[in-house]
Amino acid sequence: MVPPRVVDLGLDRRLVDLDFRDTEGLVAAYLLPEPEGWALVETGPTSCRSALLRGIAAAGVAPEEVRDVLVTHIHLDHAGGLGAVAEDLPRAQLHAHELGVPHLADPTRLVASARRAWGAAMDRLWGPVVPVPAGRLHALHGGETIPLRGGSLEVLATPGHARHHLAFYDRGLRAVFAGDGAGVRLERSDHVRPAVPPPDLDLAQLFDSLERMRRLDPRSVMLSHFGPTPDGAVDLDRYRAVVERWRDVALVAARERPEAGYIAGRLQELDARDPSSDGGDRASLVSGYDLAAQGLLRYFRNHGDLPGG
């Protein structure tokens, strides 16, 4: 079996392509060198477990050398495999936002929510979601620092996409590992797709989090979907502008007809008019219009933006 692609990012940092849905360039994990061992950012879903482990091996890292695993948030495409890979990385301590920790230790509600969203495709897309060993699971709040070779990793609380969202700033690489906090921008594409799903999307917090990351003046933003962006802080500003356009179009549509399907159609029309769109729809494999419409509609209702809301 051919090992997944491993990309050198400089300063001994590596990207591992998890071949999600047997497709390159959709979901990334990152290996960062610690003084004694390695940190892993994101596990991807359990369906990518084999690809992750083969990628770690292809990067020249033994499983027992992984000492810390950090996830940006608990959505299944980022952390669904954390419980499963815990047994494969026996010396690793596992880290997530404090609000996500209970749902990783007992994923019953997390799985039920995902099954409502994905239905029959749930198991095929994400694989089994198993509890994360509580004794190895540590809560992050934001403000923590993890030593790296050639720098350090600063933990940032970045709510908005979800209440339990984190980002990680690598001071050596001058890069921020943004999870879904800076959207979706696939390889070899300038097209940016908002990541604005339910259930707890908060646009005001999302914009504050973008500003928090921008103030660090990163040279690059490392996206989970997918890889490094070229312009750092400029890309964060650009993402805000794209989210604002989607918000405005979705709000007009929601006031016309407060139905997710209708709003999704209007968002798809907007996206098709974007000059950077290549006419393909690979981004929908990780960030679909329907979920964005559901997230924005719920946000508008919760914030009183709709008649009777």
Summary of the structure (lengths in Angstrom):
residues: 309
radius of gyration: 18.4
end to end distance: 53.4
largest distance: 57.9
contacts: 1090
relative contact order: 0.12
helix: 39%
strand: 21%
